[in-house]
Amino acid sequence: MKNLIVKCILSFTLLASIVSCKEESPVSSLEKDALSKISELEALMEEAKAKSIDVAREETVVWFSKEFIKFANWDEANKEAITRLFGYERYYEPHKDSLAEMLPDFERKKVIQILDNGIAELKKELSGEIKRRPVNKVDWQNAKAEDNMFVSNGKPSFPYDYFSKTVGQPLTNTAIYNDHLGALYHGGENLYPVDHDRAINSFLLKEDGTFDEELMKELTGIPDTNIGFLYYWSMGIPEWVEKKEPEIRKGRSLFTGFDIDNPLARDVWGKIIRHTGKLTKGKKVTELGYVFANEPHWFSEKDHWTYRYKEMNGISSYTLNKFRTWLNNKYNGSIAKLNANWKTSFASFNTVEIEIPIDTALRGTPKWYDWNRYNMHRSTEWFTFMQDELHSVNPDADTHIKLFPRTFYEDSRSHGMDFEALTELTTMIGHDAKALGSASIRPHINSDWTAQYAYKWDGMAILHDFLESVAPDKINVNSESHFLSSGMWRDLDSRTSYVRSVYWLATLMGMDANTGWFWARDPDGSPEDRLEGELNFFDPGLGGAYAGSNNMQPHIANEVTQVMYDLNSFSEEIIELRKQERPLRLFYSETSAINTPKYMTQTTKLYKSLFFEGLSLGFATKNIIDKQDNALWSTVVVYKTNYVTDAEFKTLQNYLNNGGTVVIDSPKSLSMNEYGKRRAKKLHAGKGKLIALKDAEINEVKKAALAEVANQMPDVIIASNNGKDFKTTISRVVKKDKGVYLVNLLNVGNTTADIELTLKSGSEVTVTNLMTSNPIESSFKLASEEVLLLEVKEK
């Protein structure tokens, strides 16, 4: 049940599964019950250890139980502070007093819940009812980044932690850095003060060209013990730079506080990058790379929400002049061609003007395309500059960018972010993919997905499949995973089944490491320093983030660690499931994405229709087709992609000439170039196979695409029936040995699905649940949000 705490307060009804609105029992009674259960579990753990049974999972249950008993006591003794923190989130603000009143007992009851579950689970193992695989813990000191995965203790490893972990606590504080909360070093997420940030930032450099050694100690003083990553944080800019360069903030963005085209900005950052790159070369705290930016974007269209945060309220003379040079190259020096295309009368490229932010009424016109394509070019150039500077002194440094997912899966392309180019550039994949575990708490955000799915999975999924298609051999780091809460949603009584499902799915789809949003408790239970007193942040997100977060939910904090333990224990199986080919590719064109109002909306609809068919989906672009082995897939689907450059069209034709298969939905697709000019050429089969449909809808496109990959479907047939006319069971199959298969199932639907496993050969099968080592029938029910890892054997 979703948002029960708020519903309880609004309706004044009693709900047995949640803390009621009135006080049910004295605090001491609940705490006494919890402490008694801790003792019971600890006694069972001693019995298990005597039988050589791994109790890492139970150690975490006990740790979180003790921590949240302490937290509940702090919250009860400081209700005024908790009331204020609830009040910072507008969703909770009307009920902040009642919520603060009920929170301590809510936390204690959830502690009792995880203890009851832990006791029941360990009793099952002690009695022989189940047998779990021992936890393969992350080696926080010695895990290494290999070619396409992290490795710990000789096995694939999925490091985990919390983003912006309570600022000011040293890496050596085991109350914060441990197996339960994670122990990555991620320096620099003191995000929100406008001036001095703890990351590598522009305040390190003084006007005389020397470095502020006191600030630099925050970098040089990091103990070389735990693996982690470092941020280049570009929110602020020193006053001395502003005095020298009056335009320095013109064309700034939300999290980049200066013009990236400004020569002085580049000089400052070049010096900082080279100096800090030398100082941190080879340090463990960079094993997960250097992060070049936090959620970069430069939205430059009128009436966008970022405008009120001073993002791209105009452009500098440097940006304009570089745009003029880009246009000169684009039009081969012919101002006449530009004027004919733009319907303008500029005397020369040096006199070209453009209004930024740009009017969305221009979408689909040459002026719109040229600006938006250039905006992507200039941001890619900026990050190329950053990486070149770092690699000039630290050539082996791994790099990534915390790409903002919405800038990929939403329709606008005025943001200047070329996800493909940036993923090709950096040595690791970087992002902060998210999901919604419940309906949005913001009334303006559409939550229609709740009619079909238990949680909103599609944005996270399509992002992973695209990035993994671009860079299949790169490590994938989510440096701010918003799976537990975000500005769009939170649920004070979140479901542990959701937590398990979403972390499992993200890891299955490529996530190698993640730091979740967020951990903000100091060891005594108080909120970290930034959340005390009156909050005054440039970005209001942090202030409201504490209320309803995992910091108030022991069952959720515990489940995050439990699912990461299980993923690390089955890390080799997860990697094998990931390795499956992506025989079906959706063609992605940045050209159409820029020019078409609903390109990503339409692409996502096709993607979702194919997602539950038992195959890993992939994407194809001009670069992917040109640079990667085309034998990795068999079919490319072109859907509602009207605009492509001549180069994109040529690549698709070459793919056909070389024997590939293309399914195209309509004669309209590929019919125009980037400027809307009609293309005389049409695709022809060549040595390949061209399936040209006539204005086909999704179902017809899907049918044609699946027919082309029918012979590549897994040997294990997974029949799933949820009683609906749409599918919700995600399945992946790996053939291990002759007649032996690894099968992973996840149900992201709202209802239970009936599952039947059979083999193409028709042979009977035996099925084992690898999580419990127990046999199960080949026909069974898969609950909403349930995750199963199975071994299927031919009898």
HELIX and SHEET records of a PDB file:
HELIX    1   1 LEU A    4  SER A   11  1                                   8    
HELIX    2   2 VAL A   27  ALA A   50  1                                  24    
HELIX    3   3 ALA A   56  ALA A   77  1                                  22    
HELIX    4   4 LYS A   79  GLY A   87  1                                   9    
HELIX    5   5 GLU A   93  HIS A   95  5                                   3    
HELIX    6   6 LYS A   96  SER A  127  1                                  32    
HELIX    7   7 SER A  202  LEU A  204  5                                   3    
HELIX    8   8 GLU A  213  THR A  220  1                                   8    
HELIX    9   9 GLU A  239  LYS A  244  1                                   6    
HELIX   10  10 PRO A  263  LEU A  279  1                                  17    
HELIX   11  11 LYS A  284  THR A  286  5                                   3    
HELIX   12  12 TRP A  305  TYR A  309  5                                   5    
HELIX   13  13 SER A  317  LYS A  330  1                                  14    
HELIX   14  14 ILE A  335  TRP A  342  1                                   8    
HELIX   15  15 PHE A  349  THR A  351  5                                   3    
HELIX   16  16 THR A  360  LEU A  362  5                                   3    
HELIX   17  17 PRO A  366  VAL A  393  1                                  28    
HELIX   18  18 ARG A  406  TYR A  409  1                                   4    
HELIX   19  19 PHE A  419  LEU A  425  1                                   7    
HELIX   20  20 ASP A  448  ALA A  451  5                                   4    
HELIX   21  21 ASP A  458  VAL A  470  1                                  13    
HELIX   22  22 THR A  496  LEU A  508  1                                  13    
HELIX   23  23 ASP A  529  LEU A  531  5                                   3    
HELIX   24  24 GLY A  541  ALA A  545  1                                   5    
HELIX   25  25 ASN A  550  MET A  552  5                                   3    
HELIX   26  26 PRO A  554  SER A  569  1                                  16    
HELIX   27  27 SER A  571  ARG A  578  1                                   8    
HELIX   28  28 GLU A  590  ASN A  595  1                                   6    
HELIX   29  29 TYR A  599  PHE A  611  1                                  13    
HELIX   30  30 LYS A  622  LYS A  627  1                                   6    
HELIX   31  31 ASN A  630  LEU A  632  5                                   3    
HELIX   32  32 ASP A  646  ASN A  657  1                                  12    
HELIX   33  33 ILE A  698  GLU A  708  1                                  11    
HELIX   34  34 ALA A  710  GLN A  712  5                                   3    
SHEET    1   A 3 LYS A 144  ALA A 145  0                                        
SHEET    2   A 3 PHE A 150  SER A 152 -1                                        
SHEET    3   A 3 LYS A 155  SER A 157 -1                                        
SHEET    1   B 4 TYR A 160  TYR A 162  0                                        
SHEET    2   B 4 ALA A 513  GLY A 516  1                                        
SHEET    3   B 4 ASN A 476  SER A 481  1                                        
SHEET    4   B 4 ILE A 429  HIS A 431  1                                        
SHEET    1   C 3 TYR A 185  GLY A 187  0                                        
SHEET    2   C 3 GLY A 228  TRP A 233  1                                        
SHEET    3   C 3 ILE A 200  ASN A 201  1                                        
SHEET    1   D 4 TYR A 185  GLY A 187  0                                        
SHEET    2   D 4 GLY A 228  TRP A 233  1                                        
SHEET    3   D 4 TYR A 290  ASN A 294  1                                        
SHEET    4   D 4 THR A 399  LYS A 402  1                                        
SHEET    1   E 5 GLY A 618  ALA A 620  0                                        
SHEET    2   E 5 LEU A 584  PHE A 587  1                                        
SHEET    3   E 5 THR A 635  VAL A 638  1                                        
SHEET    4   E 5 THR A 661  ILE A 664  1                                        
SHEET    5   E 5 LYS A 689  ALA A 692  1                                        
SHEET    1   F 3 VAL A 716  ASN A 721  0                                        
SHEET    2   F 3 ALA A 753  LEU A 759 -1                                        
SHEET    3   F 3 SER A 779  LEU A 782 -1                                        
SHEET    1   G 5 THR A 729  ASP A 737  0                                        
SHEET    2   G 5 VAL A 740  ASN A 747 -1                                        
SHEET    3   G 5 VAL A 787  GLU A 794 -1                                        
SHEET    4   G 5 VAL A 765  ASN A 769 -1                                        
SHEET    5   G 5 ASN A 774  ILE A 776 -1                                        
END                                                                             
